[in-house]
Amino acid sequence: MPHSTPDLAVLANLPNSSRPLPPVDSWNPPLLGDMDLHITRDGVWHHEGTPIQREALVQLFASILRRDEDGHYYLVTPVEKWRIQVDDAPFLAIRVDATGVGIEQCLTLTTNVGDVITAGPDHPLIVEYRTVGGEPAPYIHVRGRLRALLSRAVFLELVERGEERLTADGLDYGVWSQGQFFILGRLDETA
């Protein structure tokens, strides 16, 4: 008997996310197929081509999202698993709050689905440059294999808070959070 996609109206009416996240990494249900759910690079969730307007539904989906070793993203419950499409990262960091300065600084980021993460050993900031001289692709680790792309405004705020640091590899530019220095980019030593 063929499986159908989950009933979105039923899922949206489940209790709110004030409780802990479900243990999706420990669930191993069978793959039931592909769901017509797509997350664009700007953090907008689409179902069957239409943006999902209900914030509670997006938060529900985000709470049961995981990325497996195969690089694909899945919505997972104890009894079913659906593959979805993600353009870049499933979440978007839309706000940064800072306390302290220098090595004492703590940077707390908020995502478009309500996750609040403090950059540090468990949640590193990573900036990828996919081409030499290309645009930065900044991320923060959220949980499991999931990460959030930093919005341009958040990344620019981090750049404003940044400082230079001389290392054995050259001159780095980055920010501190929870006693760790996160490199935003490498500066030319002759500059």
Secondary structure as UniProt FT lines:
FT   HELIX           8..12
FT   TURN            17..18
FT   HELIX           24..26
FT   STRAND          31..39
FT   TURN            41..42
FT   STRAND          45..47
FT   TURN            48..49
FT   STRAND          50..51
FT   HELIX           55..63
FT   STRAND          65..67
FT   TURN            69..70
FT   STRAND          73..76
FT   STRAND          81..86
FT   STRAND          91..99
FT   HELIX           102..104
FT   STRAND          106..111
FT   TURN            112..113
FT   STRAND          116..118
FT   TURN            121..122
FT   STRAND          125..129
FT   TURN            132..133
FT   STRAND          136..143
FT   TURN            144..145
FT   STRAND          146..150
FT   HELIX           152..161
FT   STRAND          163..167
FT   TURN            168..169
FT   STRAND          170..177
FT   TURN            178..179
FT   STRAND          180..187
FT   TURN            189..190
//
